Amino acid sequence: MPTIKINGRDLEYEPGETVIQVAHRNGIDVAHYCYHPSMSPEGNCRICMVEVEGWPKPVVSCKQLCGENMAVQTESELAQSARAGTMEMLLVNHPLDCPICDQAGECHLQEYSYELGHGESRSTTPKTHLPKNVPFGEEIVYDAERCIKCTLCVRFCNEITKTGELAMANRSDNEQVVMTSKGEFTTNYSMNIVDLCPVGALTSRDFRFKSRLWFMDFTPSLCTGCARGCNVTIGGRGGRFMRMEPRENQDVNQWWMCDPGRLGYGHVNSETRLATPAVRDANGQWQPATFEQAIVAASAALKDARESHDVLLDGGATLEELEAARALASAMGGQARFAAATGDDADEFLIVNEKGANAKGAEMLGLERQADAAPAAVLVVERDGNVPAALRDGAGAVVAFVTDATNVPDSVRVAFPYGSWAERSGLLVNVDGRVQELRAARQVGPGNLSPAFALMEELTGELDGNHVPRDRGELVAAVKNEKAFAEVAFPAGVAAGQTVGAGS
């Protein structure tokens, strides 16, 4: 393969690759605003300029094709001076409103201004004022004064979704982004432009003014809005789910996620969350209990159960929970089943009709899908959509693991708090059969929740004296020993008989 020298390093490249592509692939940082690997290069922000030895002027690295024996310097005096000049131009009309901007703390303009900018402006003319707080659809707000005209949002609508809702209008310092679709997006992926925006020009109405980033805690995890299993980053603060953004995984969701998945976290912050175990007294009133007291009461209730010995689980239950539920059902002389919603909104991009985030995993473990009401002694319910009221009430369950207290049927005698998908760690199998790791987000939901799989293992031990409760690693090992998982790759760190690590 041909080679190019970047900062003294000889690096291989494919014909047709640009300088910035080769640099980034090899861990060499090159500043950029308008460049994104999924879209055509525009070269309009000019911040990615580098020096090519022997050439009289710096070049834009996102458009400059690599050449055999080309020597490039990304941090030379010429390159630094070119980027500093670009920064000064970009800041001429940019408002100094970092203290009230949602992008503060993750703004590339802010970062590069500290690195490359001047301490004061040399401009003597008033800044150009443009429209602010412009609604772009129902979920996005546009501030034309902050916009640096990188066109990432426009190219996303033209090249990724191919729906064309945005365009550039006007010229010079009056140039701005406008909507071409009468103020509405026709795509379910519009909020990705908020992630793409390198400054605070595009902000999410859902997250706008909610929290400063440095007060939040971030956890890499998965979206469970459907069975695609998009890789995401969850932001939480003070027990509340604040926002979710896509995390790159080229095998699953590339750089993107859908708007319904991004905004489908309302139940996590519900005011009616069940936060502690509860047991019905002799008068039918709920009384708070410790987990130990609830285990004793639940085992007694299950021993008295007459109509059913089955377990009905939410289609988003993890592999560990499904395996523990199978053992619990077996100890009662029954079987485990699952329920999951389906839709008709699948597209050719990310959204799939299967809404049970782990329906594939449940089927691989041999669990049957339940669509109509049937008796079950134990319920495991996170999303109302997966296990609707008809299935919950028709089960006649005596023990329930629920996320929301309003989802506890009248028949239940013991209720355990069940963490939402944002508060549980475990393995899910997406619609393509890929095993991925769900991670509990810090600073989200009620604290001190015991994992459902651990509680089910304790219950099984109470019902079957020969059963030794298994930890998470042992549950994963049991799943891996199933025939359906014999050739399935598990995330790094998940080893048979060992505690599950961070995964990937």
MOVEN-V493808 format. One record per residue. N is the residue number from 0. RES is the residue in one small letter. D_FIRST is the distance of its C-alpha to the first C-alpha in Angstrom with 2 decimals. Layout:
# MOVEN-V493808
N | RES | D_FIRST
N | RES | D_FIRST
This chain:
# MOVEN-V493808
0 | m | 0.00
1 | p | 3.83
2 | t | 6.53
3 | i | 10.07
4 | k | 13.16
5 | i | 15.63
6 | n | 18.96
7 | g | 17.79
8 | r | 14.96
9 | d | 11.38
10 | l | 9.47
11 | e | 6.03
12 | y | 6.65
13 | e | 7.01
14 | p | 8.64
15 | g | 12.22
16 | e | 12.14
17 | t | 14.76
18 | v | 15.21
19 | i | 17.65
20 | q | 15.56
21 | v | 12.89
22 | a | 15.94
23 | h | 17.95
24 | r | 15.44
25 | n | 15.39
26 | g | 19.15
27 | i | 19.63
28 | d | 22.64
29 | v | 22.94
30 | a | 26.35
31 | h | 26.66
32 | y | 29.46
33 | c | 28.53
34 | y | 24.95
35 | h | 24.47
36 | p | 21.30
37 | s | 23.37
38 | m | 24.68
39 | s | 23.92
40 | p | 23.56
41 | e | 26.80
42 | g | 26.41
43 | n | 30.16
44 | c | 30.74
45 | r | 28.95
46 | i | 28.83
47 | c | 25.02
48 | m | 24.99
49 | v | 22.87
50 | e | 22.90
51 | v | 20.29
52 | e | 21.25
53 | g | 23.11
54 | w | 23.85
55 | p | 27.55
56 | k | 27.45
57 | p | 25.66
58 | v | 23.48
59 | v | 23.40
60 | s | 20.19
61 | c | 20.62
62 | k | 20.44
63 | q | 18.28
64 | l | 14.90
65 | c | 12.02
66 | g | 11.53
67 | e | 9.60
68 | n | 11.57
69 | m | 13.79
70 | a | 16.05
71 | v | 17.79
72 | q | 20.93
73 | t | 22.26
74 | e | 25.52
75 | s | 26.58
76 | e | 30.12
77 | l | 29.14
78 | a | 27.11
79 | q | 29.95
80 | s | 32.55
81 | a | 30.92
82 | r | 30.79
83 | a | 34.35
84 | g | 35.56
85 | t | 34.06
86 | m | 35.80
87 | e | 39.06
88 | m | 38.90
89 | l | 38.22
90 | l | 41.16
91 | v | 43.63
92 | n | 44.94
93 | h | 43.72
94 | p | 46.79
95 | l | 47.33
96 | d | 48.06
97 | c | 45.76
98 | p | 48.83
99 | i | 49.48
100 | c | 45.96
101 | d | 44.60
102 | q | 41.07
103 | a | 42.18
104 | g | 40.31
105 | e | 37.07
106 | c | 36.91
107 | h | 33.79
108 | l | 36.03
109 | q | 38.32
110 | e | 35.61
111 | y | 34.02
112 | s | 37.52
113 | y | 38.33
114 | e | 35.17
115 | l | 35.11
116 | g | 38.45
117 | h | 41.64
118 | g | 44.76
119 | e | 46.79
120 | s | 46.49
121 | r | 47.20
122 | s | 48.05
123 | t | 51.76
124 | t | 51.87
125 | p | 52.53
126 | k | 49.64
127 | t | 49.21
128 | h | 50.55
129 | l | 49.13
130 | p | 50.08
131 | k | 49.82
132 | n | 50.24
133 | v | 49.23
134 | p | 49.03
135 | f | 45.88
136 | g | 47.16
137 | e | 49.06
138 | e | 46.55
139 | i | 44.83
140 | v | 46.30
141 | y | 44.81
142 | d | 45.58
143 | a | 44.69
144 | e | 45.47
145 | r | 42.72
146 | c | 40.11
147 | i | 37.34
148 | k | 36.34
149 | c | 32.79
150 | t | 33.35
151 | l | 31.55
152 | c | 34.71
153 | v | 34.98
154 | r | 31.42
155 | f | 31.92
156 | c | 35.00
157 | n | 33.40
158 | e | 29.97
159 | i | 30.46
160 | t | 34.12
161 | k | 34.51
162 | t | 38.13
163 | g | 38.20
164 | e | 40.95
165 | l | 39.83
166 | a | 39.40
167 | m | 39.58
168 | a | 43.00
169 | n | 44.57
170 | r | 42.93
171 | s | 42.49
172 | d | 44.01
173 | n | 45.72
174 | e | 42.56
175 | q | 42.45
176 | v | 41.30
177 | v | 43.86
178 | m | 44.39
179 | t | 44.60
180 | s | 46.08
181 | k | 49.57
182 | g | 48.71
183 | e | 47.27
184 | f | 43.89
185 | t | 43.47
186 | t | 40.63
187 | n | 40.89
188 | y | 37.85
189 | s | 39.23
190 | m | 39.34
191 | n | 35.57
192 | i | 35.92
193 | v | 37.90
194 | d | 34.97
195 | l | 32.61
196 | c | 35.03
197 | p | 33.95
198 | v | 37.58
199 | g | 41.00
200 | a | 41.38
201 | l | 41.12
202 | t | 43.03
203 | s | 44.12
204 | r | 47.85
205 | d | 47.92
206 | f | 46.61
207 | r | 47.89
208 | f | 49.98
209 | k | 50.13
210 | s | 48.61
211 | r | 46.71
212 | l | 43.36
213 | w | 44.24
214 | f | 47.23
215 | m | 45.17
216 | d | 43.36
217 | f | 40.11
218 | t | 39.02
219 | p | 35.94
220 | s | 37.39
221 | l | 37.59
222 | c | 39.47
223 | t | 42.07
224 | g | 43.26
225 | c | 41.92
226 | a | 40.06
227 | r | 36.58
228 | g | 36.51
229 | c | 34.58
230 | n | 33.32
231 | v | 35.38
232 | t | 36.68
233 | i | 40.48
234 | g | 42.47
235 | g | 46.00
236 | r | 48.88
237 | g | 52.35
238 | g | 52.17
239 | r | 51.06
240 | f | 47.91
241 | m | 46.76
242 | r | 43.54
243 | m | 40.46
244 | e | 36.97
245 | p | 33.85
246 | r | 31.27
247 | e | 27.67
248 | n | 26.91
249 | q | 24.37
250 | d | 25.97
251 | v | 29.48
252 | n | 30.14
253 | q | 26.89
254 | w | 28.44
255 | w | 31.82
256 | m | 35.29
257 | c | 38.37
258 | d | 41.45
259 | p | 43.93
260 | g | 42.01
261 | r | 41.66
262 | l | 45.40
263 | g | 46.67
264 | y | 47.75
265 | g | 51.39
266 | h | 52.88
267 | v | 51.20
268 | n | 53.37
269 | s | 56.46
270 | e | 59.79
271 | t | 61.04
272 | r | 58.47
273 | l | 60.02
274 | a | 59.40
275 | t | 61.68
276 | p | 63.13
277 | a | 66.38
278 | v | 69.18
279 | r | 72.07
280 | d | 75.48
281 | a | 78.63
282 | n | 79.32
283 | g | 75.92
284 | q | 74.72
285 | w | 71.29
286 | q | 71.36
287 | p | 68.43
288 | a | 67.52
289 | t | 65.26
290 | f | 62.49
291 | e | 64.63
292 | q | 67.65
293 | a | 65.64
294 | i | 64.28
295 | v | 67.85
296 | a | 69.09
297 | a | 66.21
298 | s | 66.72
299 | a | 70.42
300 | a | 69.71
301 | l | 67.37
302 | k | 69.95
303 | d | 72.50
304 | a | 70.24
305 | r | 71.83
306 | e | 70.21
307 | s | 66.58
308 | h | 64.40
309 | d | 61.05
310 | v | 58.34
311 | l | 56.79
312 | l | 53.53
313 | d | 51.56
314 | g | 48.39
315 | g | 46.46
316 | a | 47.68
317 | t | 45.01
318 | l | 44.41
319 | e | 46.38
320 | e | 49.28
321 | l | 49.25
322 | e | 49.42
323 | a | 52.24
324 | a | 54.04
325 | r | 53.93
326 | a | 55.63
327 | l | 58.20
328 | a | 59.04
329 | s | 59.39
330 | a | 61.75
331 | m | 63.90
332 | g | 63.82
333 | g | 61.74
334 | q | 58.18
335 | a | 55.50
336 | r | 54.45
337 | f | 52.34
338 | a | 52.71
339 | a | 50.10
340 | a | 50.24
341 | t | 48.40
342 | g | 47.86
343 | d | 47.09
344 | d | 44.69
345 | a | 41.37
346 | d | 38.70
347 | e | 35.29
348 | f | 33.61
349 | l | 34.86
350 | i | 38.63
351 | v | 39.99
352 | n | 43.63
353 | e | 43.89
354 | k | 45.14
355 | g | 45.64
356 | a | 42.68
357 | n | 43.05
358 | a | 44.81
359 | k | 42.05
360 | g | 42.50
361 | a | 46.26
362 | e | 46.01
363 | m | 43.73
364 | l | 46.42
365 | g | 49.02
366 | l | 50.83
367 | e | 52.59
368 | r | 52.31
369 | q | 55.64
370 | a | 56.53
371 | d | 60.32
372 | a | 62.68
373 | a | 63.42
374 | p | 64.98
375 | a | 62.84
376 | a | 64.10
377 | v | 61.07
378 | l | 59.02
379 | v | 55.64
380 | v | 55.05
381 | e | 52.54
382 | r | 52.11
383 | d | 55.23
384 | g | 53.17
385 | n | 52.08
386 | v | 55.55
387 | p | 58.04
388 | a | 61.72
389 | a | 62.83
390 | l | 60.84
391 | r | 61.77
392 | d | 65.46
393 | g | 65.67
394 | a | 64.34
395 | g | 67.42
396 | a | 65.27
397 | v | 66.95
398 | v | 63.86
399 | a | 61.09
400 | f | 57.86
401 | v | 57.43
402 | t | 55.50
403 | d | 58.25
404 | a | 61.94
405 | t | 62.89
406 | n | 61.12
407 | v | 63.56
408 | p | 65.91
409 | d | 69.66
410 | s | 69.62
411 | v | 67.39
412 | r | 69.19
413 | v | 66.30
414 | a | 63.32
415 | f | 60.27
416 | p | 57.88
417 | y | 54.50
418 | g | 51.56
419 | s | 49.68
420 | w | 46.01
421 | a | 45.28
422 | e | 47.33
423 | r | 46.31
424 | s | 43.55
425 | g | 42.50
426 | l | 40.14
427 | l | 39.85
428 | v | 38.30
429 | n | 37.04
430 | v | 37.53
431 | d | 34.29
432 | g | 35.37
433 | r | 33.18
434 | v | 35.08
435 | q | 34.87
436 | e | 36.93
437 | l | 39.62
438 | r | 40.55
439 | a | 43.92
440 | a | 43.74
441 | r | 45.62
442 | q | 48.41
443 | v | 48.86
444 | g | 51.97
445 | p | 54.98
446 | g | 54.47
447 | n | 55.29
448 | l | 54.59
449 | s | 54.53
450 | p | 51.73
451 | a | 53.18
452 | f | 51.76
453 | a | 53.59
454 | l | 56.83
455 | m | 56.59
456 | e | 56.05
457 | e | 59.18
458 | l | 61.13
459 | t | 60.13
460 | g | 61.40
461 | e | 64.67
462 | l | 65.14
463 | d | 63.98
464 | g | 65.16
465 | n | 62.74
466 | h | 59.64
467 | v | 57.80
468 | p | 55.92
469 | r | 52.15
470 | d | 49.78
471 | r | 46.62
472 | g | 44.45
473 | e | 46.91
474 | l | 46.99
475 | v | 43.21
476 | a | 43.47
477 | a | 46.12
478 | v | 43.94
479 | k | 41.00
480 | n | 43.46
481 | e | 44.31
482 | k | 43.14
483 | a | 41.50
484 | f | 39.21
485 | a | 38.32
486 | e | 34.74
487 | v | 34.28
488 | a | 31.92
489 | f | 33.78
490 | p | 32.50
491 | a | 31.54
492 | g | 34.75
493 | v | 36.88
494 | a | 38.04
495 | a | 41.07
496 | g | 44.16
497 | q | 42.69
498 | t | 43.22
499 | v | 40.54
500 | g | 38.21
501 | a | 36.41
502 | g | 34.01
503 | s | 31.02
